[in-house]
């Protein structure tokens, strides 16, 4: 296993890696709408938060010589299922067909005050 680390995505806020490469698979830890330079939460609404989240996921994948096009599985965590449609619309702009397998769940809380977090598994 090899750790994936990039300054183009937010630093981990706990004892975990931004990503791990294991063979030809990349496991990206949950990313949220945080500016990697300032550490500030980005986005006035869920659409902007989803965009920044997916840009952070993409940055970790790029550091591992992969991309969003190679995502095979995604998990989306939202704090309000009423945001599901907006998250889906933004997600569809970033992901390409055939779309990855995916789970989406509502959670009562995330580690920081954000509306969405996304983790993925991709190939190299």
Backbone torsions as a table, in degrees:
resi	resn	phi	psi	omega
1	UNK	NA	143.5	177.4
2	UNK	-128.2	136.6	177.5
3	UNK	-75.8	139.7	173.8
4	UNK	-105.8	127.7	179.8
5	UNK	-142.1	135.0	176.6
6	UNK	-145.2	145.8	174.2
7	UNK	-77.9	-7.4	-179.2
8	UNK	-84.8	1.5	175.2
9	UNK	-133.9	158.4	-178.8
10	UNK	-60.7	145.0	176.2
11	UNK	-66.6	151.7	176.6
12	UNK	-62.1	142.2	179.8
13	UNK	-105.1	20.5	-180.0
14	UNK	-163.8	-170.4	-178.8
15	UNK	-81.5	68.5	177.3
16	UNK	-151.2	165.1	179.3
17	UNK	-97.8	153.1	173.3
18	UNK	-59.3	-37.2	178.7
19	UNK	-162.1	163.1	177.4
20	UNK	-134.0	134.4	172.0
21	UNK	-102.4	126.0	177.9
22	UNK	-130.2	102.7	-174.7
23	UNK	65.1	-125.6	-179.2
24	UNK	-99.2	17.9	179.3
25	UNK	-114.9	141.1	175.8
26	UNK	-115.3	127.6	177.6
27	UNK	-111.6	111.6	-178.4
28	UNK	-99.1	123.9	177.1
29	UNK	-63.7	159.5	180.0
30	UNK	-53.2	127.8	178.3
31	UNK	-113.0	147.8	177.6
32	UNK	-127.7	-175.5	-175.6
33	UNK	-83.8	65.9	-178.0
34	UNK	-117.2	131.6	176.8
35	UNK	-70.0	123.4	-176.0
36	UNK	-66.7	-25.2	-178.7
37	UNK	-81.1	-47.4	-174.5
38	UNK	-93.7	-24.7	-174.5
39	UNK	80.5	4.7	180.0
40	UNK	-82.3	148.0	173.1
41	UNK	-70.6	134.7	-176.5
42	UNK	-107.8	138.5	170.3
43	UNK	110.8	126.2	176.0
44	UNK	-81.2	-24.1	-178.1
45	UNK	-138.9	174.6	-174.2
46	UNK	-65.8	-30.6	178.9
47	UNK	-64.6	-47.1	178.6
48	UNK	-65.0	-39.0	178.4
49	UNK	-63.9	-39.4	179.4
50	UNK	-67.2	-41.1	177.5
51	UNK	-58.1	-50.5	-178.6
52	UNK	-63.5	-38.5	178.8
53	UNK	-60.2	-47.5	-179.2
54	UNK	-69.3	-30.7	174.8
55	UNK	-66.5	-36.7	176.7
56	UNK	-68.3	-41.1	175.6
57	UNK	-59.6	-46.3	-179.5
58	UNK	-59.9	-38.8	-179.2
59	UNK	-64.1	-41.1	178.0
60	UNK	-66.0	-42.8	178.2
61	UNK	-62.5	-42.3	178.9
62	UNK	-62.3	-37.4	177.3
63	UNK	-63.8	-21.3	179.7
64	UNK	-101.6	14.6	-178.9
65	UNK	61.4	38.5	175.9
66	UNK	-133.3	-168.1	-178.7
67	UNK	-161.0	172.5	177.2
68	UNK	-60.1	-27.0	178.9
69	UNK	-64.3	-20.0	-176.9
70	UNK	-100.5	8.2	179.4
71	UNK	-71.0	129.7	178.8
72	UNK	-107.6	-21.4	-179.2
73	UNK	-150.4	134.6	176.9
74	UNK	-130.3	149.2	171.1
75	UNK	-126.5	126.9	-178.2
76	UNK	-112.8	126.7	176.7
77	UNK	-111.3	125.5	176.2
78	UNK	-124.4	148.7	178.9
79	UNK	-90.3	-9.6	179.2
80	UNK	-145.8	110.2	-177.2
81	UNK	-63.6	-15.3	173.3
82	UNK	-64.9	-17.8	177.6
83	UNK	-87.0	-3.1	-173.0
84	UNK	-55.2	-45.2	-177.9
85	UNK	-63.7	-43.8	178.8
86	UNK	-64.8	-41.7	177.0
87	UNK	-60.4	-44.6	179.2
88	UNK	-59.5	-42.6	-178.5
89	UNK	-62.6	-44.7	178.8
90	UNK	-68.4	-43.9	179.2
91	UNK	-55.1	-43.0	-179.1
92	UNK	-65.2	-26.1	177.3
93	UNK	-73.8	-28.0	-176.4
94	UNK	-95.0	-28.8	-177.6
95	UNK	-98.8	152.4	-179.0
96	UNK	-115.4	158.1	178.5
97	UNK	-76.9	146.5	-4.3
98	UNK	-70.4	133.3	-177.9
99	UNK	-64.2	148.0	179.0
100	UNK	-65.2	158.8	168.6
101	UNK	-61.1	150.1	-175.0
102	UNK	-156.3	148.0	169.3
103	UNK	-119.2	148.3	174.4
104	UNK	-137.4	128.8	-178.0
105	UNK	-136.2	148.4	172.6
106	UNK	-90.4	134.1	176.9
107	UNK	-120.2	153.6	-178.0
108	UNK	-75.5	-25.1	-176.0
109	UNK	-162.2	150.5	173.1
110	UNK	-117.2	165.9	-175.0
111	UNK	-57.4	-28.4	173.0
112	UNK	-126.6	168.2	-173.5
113	UNK	-79.4	78.8	179.8
114	UNK	-130.4	165.0	-178.1
115	UNK	-99.1	-12.9	-176.3
116	UNK	-150.1	145.6	172.8
117	UNK	-141.9	139.4	-178.1
118	UNK	-132.9	133.2	172.6
119	UNK	-121.1	151.5	-177.7
120	UNK	-141.0	161.8	168.0
121	UNK	-122.2	132.3	-178.3
122	UNK	-135.8	166.4	173.6
123	UNK	-101.9	164.3	177.2
124	UNK	-93.9	NA	NA
